[in-house]
Every structure is written in C-alpha cells, then in structure tokens.
Amino acid sequence: MAETINMPKLGFDMAEGTLVRWVKKAGENINKGEVLAEIETDKATVEVESSASGVVRKLLVDEGAVVPVNSPIAVVGSADEKIEDVAVPASETPKAESQPAPVVTPLTSAQPQKQIPVVEAIPVQVQGPVKASPLARKIARDSQVELSNIRGSGPGGRIVRRDIESALAGGQTFAVRPSTSPVVMLNDETLQLSKLRQAIARRMAESKTSIPHFYVTHEYKVDALMDLRAQFNKLLPESEKISLNDFIVKAVALTLGQFPNLNASLNGNSVLHHGQINIGIAVSVEGGLLTIVSRQADQKPLQQISAEVKAMAARVREGKVKPDDIEGSTFSISNMGMYDVENFSAIINPPEAAIIAVGSARQVPVVEAGVLKVGWRMKATISVDHRVSDGVEAARFMQALAANLEEPLRLVL
C-alpha cells in the first residue's frame, strides 16, 4: 500500500521547512531508511529518510518550496498500484528577503582615511597603524604619550583609556616629536544574523522571559573518574577513545532515572514525565549551537554513547544531519570544560524542564582529612524550571549525580 511521506517536525517550535533538494526522483526505487530529500530548517540542513520501501510515485512539492510541518511531500508505493490523489500543501517558493544586505564598509585605497596627527616617542617600538579609541587618543595627546609604545587591552588589541592611564601611573614619560604616522579610524560593520543565530535568539529570549529559572551548583570530586578514563583510553584506538563528556552523559542519564520530574516537559497545567531518557548535547557549529540527542543513554554502554555522539557531531559539521540526530531530547547538557571554563549557567532548552552546565575538570588544592593535597575537581550547575520543580529536588539530583561521577565504576557495571 502506498505511503505518504510528510515534512518532519524537528523541534517543538518548527512550523515549516524548505525542501532544498530531491535526492530521489519520481520513478526511482527507494528502500526504507534511504535519503529521499534534503530540507532546511532554521537550524540546519537535514536529510529526510523514506519511511517505506518501493518506488517514488509522486513528488508533491517543488525544490525550493516552503512546506508546513506534517504536510505531504511525496508518495512511495509499488510500481503498479493505483495512487489516490493526495492533498498538496499550500507552499511558497522563497523570495529574496526584504532585509537589507549586510552593510560592510572596509577601508580601501580608493576610500580616503581620516588621519589624526599624534606625538611619537623616540624610539618608536611598533610600526604601522595604531588602533585606539578616540578617548585614548585624546588622553595620549594631552599627556604626550606615544600610542605605539602602548599595548592595547581592548578588542583586537585596541588601545583604550585604561591602557593610557596604566602607562601614566607607571611613570612612563616620552620625549616626543611630531609624527606623520596615521591612526586608522575603524569603521562600523553591520552583519545580518544567520538563520541559525536568529533561531537561537528567538528561543533563548522565549526561554528566559517565560521560564522562571533557578540554579544549583555542585563541585564534584573526579579523581577516580579521570583515572578510569585514562585506563580505558590506554586500551582503545584513537578513533574510539572516550571523552569526559561521554561519562557525564551516562552519569546524568542514570541519575535522571531517579528523578523523573526533571526528565520532563511542562504542558499547560500538567507535567509530562518522559518514558525515555534522551540526553541533548550542545555542539558548537559555525554561527551557533545545535543539540544532538543521545537516545536512551541510561541503557547504553559508554562506548556506544561515545561512537554515536562522534557520528552525530560529524554529520552536524558536514551538514548531513538526520532528523533523529537533533530532535526528541528530554534533558540537555552544555559542556564548556574544553574551553577552560570554571563554572557557568545555561538557559533551559524548551520544552525541557532542566539543563546542566558543566565546567572544566581541574587540578586544584584540596583538603582531605586535614591534609592539603592536589585533587581533580569539576563544577556543574543545573538550571531548572521553577514551575516544574524546586531547589530541594534539584539539590538532591546534584548529590545523586555525585555518586555516579565520583564512583565511576557504576557507569560501566
């Protein structure tokens, strides 16, 4: 029997998608699970797999059409069966956006540059144009300080007021003479937000303004976890090594089994406790973040979690995302430990009830049994929807998580 393939809904706030390309054409054979088309959402370009095997009998929308979610896009059936008419969704072909193109005003040889005379120290230590704020230039002129001798601490090495004041406070004085070296006046640059950045902005603003967040931070003793990971990875090839985040995903998933109220979503005046524990993992991509999903992570061994996460992250960065890669998370993890971040808090990914933000595992001075020593410590902060839960439950979750992180054999038994 013929089966209709619909525009998938990827995320609770997705309303429509653009059909970018048909991978299979009408009349071609297709197997269940093969890629039928590529669609573009606010977040990513996603491969749509066929949910049936047979022949592609009809393509119901054109490439470039914008189609509402759950609307039919194709029909797959046997070669000789009669295909009933399918209601084609009202779709529209994207038009050029009315928003102005990014305004970029670079300095070129054809564009005159504004130049301001400055004073020059003897000797001059830095050659070429000097980046400095207008206020810094004024203070430098008034105090007869040569800008090229100052190391800027502003964005892009730009010299700002505090840099001049620090030089003066340090007793730096300079013999000066008139200089013809120009100070470049930097032009403003306006860049249009990408679709992904717009989607992130919209969802995060909605989350922060409509969800009453509260936060609980806990510091974990991870000496045993670091040792166990090192032992595992000695036995594994480079491509199969397990990351610290893989352990964290498994530990969080096991802990959520004890706290179904945090593996939940708010639905009006009711709370939906999800039967599956699907951990969303924030992945950095050009221009923003995407969340990939480790499904039923509480039931999978560490190596399987690690392999699946690596594969999904690779597809995200290659632009070959599958719908299952990025939809269906019930609880999220944002880990910035690889960026030497001690501690931070994350914004809840709606409609989930909570998210945990993980910092770096660090060697720090610790006191154990009255003895000062070096130990591994890692901080994490859970953000929780106060409409769903409260501080006591969140604190108990963080304590229970400690048992899995600080006794990591629990994660492999």
N, C-alpha and C positions, 0 to 999 in steps of 0.2 A: 504494500500500500504506500502511495506517495506520502512524503513527509515534507512539511513546510519548515524552512529554516528562518528564524527570526533574528532581528537585530538584538544582540545580547545587551543586558543591563549590567554595566560594570560599575558598581558602586551605587549607594543608595540615592545619590544626588544626580546621577546621569539621566538626562532626559532625551538625548538624541546622539547620533553618531554619524560621521561622514564615511560613506563607502568609498574608500580610496582606490581599490583595485580588485577586480575579479581574478583570482588565481586559477580557477577552473572556468571553462566556457560552457555554454549550453551545448548539450550533446556529448560531453566528455564523461567518462566513468569516474566515480569517486568512491572511496572507502570511508567508512565511519572513522572519524578522528583525523582525516586528511584536511589540510587547509583549503577552505573554499574561497575565502576573501580576506582582504585586509581592511580594517576600519580604523578611523581616527577619532579619539575622544579628546577631551580637554587635557588628559594626562599623557596619553601615549598612543602609538600606532599598534593595534592589536590584531593578531591572526585569529580569524573565526574558523573553527573546525566544523566539519559536517557532522551532524548527529545521526546520519543514516548512510547506508551504502546503496549504490545504484548508479543511475545516470542523472546528470544535471539536466532536468527537463526544461526549467524556466528560470531566467534571471529577471527578477521583478523590478529592479531599480537600476539606474544607470550609474556608472562610475562618477564620483563627484557629488552624488546626491546626498542630502542631509535627511536622515530617516529617524523617526521616533523609535524609542526602545520598544521591544516586543512586537514590532511590526514585521510582516513577512518580507523577506528579501530574495528568497529563492525556493524552488521546489525540486526535491530529489525523489526519484521513483524508478520503476523498471522501464525498460525501453519501449514496451508496447502497451502499457496500461493507459487508460484514459485519464487525463488530468482535468479535474474540475477547475473552474475559474477561481482564482484567489484574489481577494480584495487587495489591490495595490495601495500602499500607504501614500498619503499626500506628502510628497517630498519636494525639496527645493535644491537647486544647484547653487552652491556657494557663489556669492558675488564678491567683487572686490570690496573689502571693508572700507567704510566711510571714514575710519580713523586716519588721521594724517600719518604719513610715513615718518619714521624716526628722524628727528632733526639732529644732524651731526655737522658741526661747524669746525672742521680741523683747520689748523694754521698751515697755509701753503705758501709757496714762493710768490704766488700771484696775489696773495692777500697781505696787505701791509700789517705789520705788527706794531702794537703800541710799545714804546720804549720809554723807560724812566731812567734818568741818569742816577747813578749810585756812586758811593765812595769805594775805593779799592785799597785793601791792605797791601803792605809791602813785606813779604812777597805774597802773591795770590796763590792759594793752595788748591783751588778747584777751578778747572777750566770749563767753559761752556755756559749755557743759560742757567740761571738760578731760579728755582721755584720758591716763591714766598708769597704769603698773604699780604694784602695791602697794608694792614696794620703793622705787620712785621717790617715791611719796607720803610714805613714812616718812622718807627722807633729806631731802626738802623740808621736812617739818615740823620735824625736828631741827635743820636748818640755817637755818630761817626764810627759805626761798626760795619765791617765788610761782610756782606752776606755770604760770600763764597768761602769764608772761614768757619761758617756755622753748619753743623749737621742738623738737618730738619727732622722733626719727630712727627710731623703731620702726615696726612695721606699721601702716599707716593713719594715720601721724603721731603715734602713741602715744609718750608720754614714758617713757623708760626710764632706768635707773641712770646710764648713761654721759652722758646729757644733763645731769643734775643735777651730776655730777662735773665736766663740762666748764665749766659755768657757775661753779661754785665755784673751779675752777682759774684761771678768767679774772678772778677778783677781784670778781665780781658780788655785791653785798650789797643788801638791800632793807629800807627801813622798812616795817613791817608793821602791820596792824590785823586784828581778827577779820573773817572773811568768811562770808557765808551762801551763797556760790556753791557749788553741789553739784559733786562729782566723780562722774561716772557710772561705776558698776560694770558693766563689759561682761559679758554672759552668754556662755557657751559655746554653740556651734551645731554640731549633728551633721547631716551631709548624706550621704545614701546615694550610693555611686558609681554612675554611669551604666553601662549595659551596655558601652558602648564603653570607658570607663575600666577596667572590670573585665577586659575582654578584653586591653587593653594591659598591665595589671598582671600578668595571668597569663602572657602571652607573654614579657614582658620579664624576669620573675622566672625563667622557664624558661630563657631565653637566657643570662642572667647566671650562673645556677647550674650549667648543663650544658655551656656552650660556653666553652672556655678562650680568652678574648680576648687579643690583643696589639695594640699601637698603633704606628703610624709617622706622624710629622708632617713635612710638607714646606712650605716657603714658595715661592710662585710669583711670578715677575715678570710682571705682567699689563698693563703699559703698552700694548703693541700690541693686546691683547685689548680694552681699554677704548676705544682709538681706533677699532678696526674696528667695534665695536658702535655707537659714536656715528655713524660714517659710514653704516652700514646703516640705522639708525633715522631718519636725515635723509630717506631716500628712501621710508620706509614710513608709511602712515597709522597713527594712534594705536592702532587695534584690532589691528594686525599687528606692532607693534614687538617686537623680540626681546629677551628678558631675558638677563641674565648667566647665569642658571641654564640656559637653553637651550643656550648654548655649552658649559657644563660637562657637560650630559647627552651632547652629541655627542662631546666630548673623551674622557669616561670610556668611552663605548661603543667608540670607535675603539681606545682603549688596551687594553680588555679582549680585543680580537681577538688581541693578542699574548700574553695571559696567561689561557688557558682554565682554568687551575687556580683562578683567582679568580672566574670566571663559572661557579660550580659549587655543588653541594649534596652534603653527606655523607649516605650511605645505608648505615648499618651499617659494614661494613669496606671499603666501596667508595666512590669519589667519582664523582658524575655530572657530566661536563662538558656543559653545555647547548649545543645547536647554535645556538640563537638568543640574541641579547644583548638582553634586555628589562630596561630600567632602571626600577626603582621610585623614585618621587619622593614624599617625605613632604609631605603637605598638611595645614595646620592647619585643623581644624573645631571647632565648639563642643564642648568637653569632651574634646578629644584630637586624635589624628592619624589620617589614613588615607593609605595608599600607593597612588598611581595609577601606571599602568605605561605607559611609552613603549616599544612593541614594535619590535624590530629597529632600534633607534635608530642603530646603526652604518651602516645602509643608507639612512637618510632625510636629506633636506636640512634645514637649520636651520629654515626657515620652516614646513615640515611638522611638525617636532617641536614648534615653538612653538604652532602652531594646535591641534594635538591635545592638548597639555598644557593649554592655556587651556580647551578644550571639556570635558575630563575634570574639571578643577578646578571649573568652573561646575556640572557635573552633581552633583559631590560636595556642594557647598554648597547645592544646590537639593533634595537628597535624591532624585535621579533617576539613581543610579549604575547602570551596566551591568556585568555580570559581568566582561567583558574589561577594564573600567577598572581593576579592583583585584586581579586575580589573574594569576599567571604571571611575576612578576618574578624575575630571576636575580641581580641585584646592585642595591643601593639607594644613593641619595644623600639625605642630610639637610643642607639648606642653611639656615643661620640668618644669612646675611650681611645680610639686610634688617633685622635687629634689632641691628646694630652689635656683633656678637659677633666677637672677635678669633680665638678658637680653641676647639674643644671636641671631645669624642669621642662617638661614637654606639654604641648597643647593636645587635648584629647581629640582623637580621630573619630568624629561622629559617624554612626550612632553608637559607638562603643562606650562603655561605662568608665574605662580607665586606660591609662598608658603608663609605662615605666621608662624613665630616662636613666641611662647607665653611663657613668664616668669611667675614667681610666683606672686600671689596676696599678697601684704604685707601691714602691718600697719606701716605707716611712718609719720614723722612730716610734716604737710602741712599748708599753709597759705591761709585762705579763708576770704575775706572781711577784711583783715588786722589783722585777729585773728589767732594765732598759735594753732593748734589742731592736733589730731591724725586722720588720714584717711586711707582708703584702696586704694592702687594704684597698677596697673598692667601694665607692659610694653610689647609691641609686636612689632616685626619687620617684614615687608613684603619684600621678595626678589622677584624681577621682572625681566623678560627677556626684556632687553632694545630694542630688535628688535621689540617687540610687543607693548610696552607701554613706558611711560616716567615718570619722577618724579612728575609732576603735577597731573597726573591721580592717581598715587599711593598715594600721599598725600591726595587727595580728598577721595579716598577709605577709608583711615585710619580715616579721620574725620567723614565720614558717618558711619563707624563701631562704632565710639564713641556714636552715637545716640542710637544704639541698645544695647550696653553694659552698658551705663550709665543711660538709661531709660528702664530697662529690662522688664517692662510690655508689651513693644512692642513684646516681644518674646512669649508671652502667649495669646495675644488677637487675 
